[in-house]
Amino acid sequence: MRITVAHKKSRAEAIHAVDHAIDEVFRGLAAGPVTIINQQKTWNGPVMTFSLTAKMGFLQNPISGTAEVTDTEVTIDADIGMLSKLFPADKFRATVESRVRGLLN
């Protein structure tokens, strides 16, 4: 899944906003019977690599991806695995895009 959001912040401000937005998205996934384990994120310049595992009972679903910040936009590429079978991809995309856009504007 690819999400691109335009911004008008400095690159440093956008990186900070994306870092915070990804944390919020991770917390938002942990609802009801779903818990988040093995959460990781690292920055290499303007590119964040992230991963986590969404756990529900004995089922575990790895989620991973990158977030790249340029001077004018943020592009998030994420592989949500089997979660796309449980939650509509459009809803997941809209949630991530809304959180990132909210912190960038």
C-alpha positions in Angstrom: 0.0 0.0 0.0 1.4 3.4 -1.0 0.3 6.7 0.6 1.6 10.1 -0.5 0.9 13.3 1.4 2.0 16.7 0.3 3.4 19.1 3.0 4.7 22.7 3.3 7.0 22.2 6.3 10.8 22.0 6.4 12.2 18.6 5.9 13.2 18.4 9.6 9.7 19.4 10.7 8.2 16.9 8.4 10.5 14.1 9.6 9.4 14.9 13.2 5.7 14.9 12.2 6.1 11.6 10.4 7.9 10.0 13.4 5.0 11.1 15.6 2.3 10.0 13.1 3.8 6.5 12.8 3.7 6.2 16.6 0.0 7.2 16.6 -0.8 4.7 13.9 0.9 1.9 15.8 -1.1 2.8 18.9 -4.3 3.0 16.9 -3.8 -0.5 15.7 -3.9 -1.8 19.2 -7.6 -1.9 19.8 -9.8 -4.6 21.3 -8.2 -8.0 21.1 -5.3 -6.7 18.9 -1.9 -6.0 20.6 1.3 -4.7 19.0 4.6 -6.4 19.7 8.1 -6.1 18.3 7.6 -2.4 17.3 10.7 -1.0 15.6 11.6 2.1 13.6 14.9 3.5 12.4 15.8 6.6 10.4 18.5 6.6 7.7 18.5 10.3 6.6 15.0 11.1 5.4 13.9 7.5 5.2 12.3 5.7 8.1 12.1 1.9 8.1 9.4 0.5 10.4 8.1 -2.9 11.5 5.8 -4.4 14.1 3.7 -7.4 14.7 -0.1 -7.2 15.2 -1.1 -10.0 17.5 -4.6 -11.3 18.0 -4.8 -14.4 20.2 -2.4 -16.9 18.6 -2.4 -15.2 15.3 0.5 -12.8 14.4 0.6 -10.5 11.4 3.9 -8.7 10.6 3.6 -5.2 9.2 6.6 -3.4 7.7 7.4 -0.5 5.4 9.2 2.7 4.8 8.3 6.4 5.1 10.3 8.8 2.9 10.3 12.5 3.5 11.2 14.9 0.7 11.0 18.7 0.6 7.4 18.6 -0.6 5.8 15.2 0.3 5.8 12.1 2.4 5.5 8.7 0.8 4.7 5.7 3.0 5.0 2.2 1.6 3.5 -0.4 3.9 2.9 -4.1 3.7 0.0 -4.8 6.1 0.0 -8.5 5.4 -3.1 -10.5 6.3 -4.6 -7.4 8.0 -5.9 -6.4 4.5 -8.2 -9.5 4.8 -9.6 -8.4 8.2 -9.8 -4.6 7.7 -10.6 -2.8 4.5 -7.4 -1.5 2.9 -9.2 1.8 2.1 -10.0 2.3 5.8 -6.4 1.6 6.8 -5.1 3.9 4.1 -7.5 6.7 5.1 -6.5 6.3 8.8 -2.8 6.6 8.1 -3.3 9.4 5.6 -5.5 11.4 8.0 -3.0 11.1 10.9 0.0 12.1 8.7 -1.9 14.9 7.0 -3.1 16.2 10.4 0.4 16.4 11.8 1.9 18.0 8.7 -0.7 20.8 8.3 
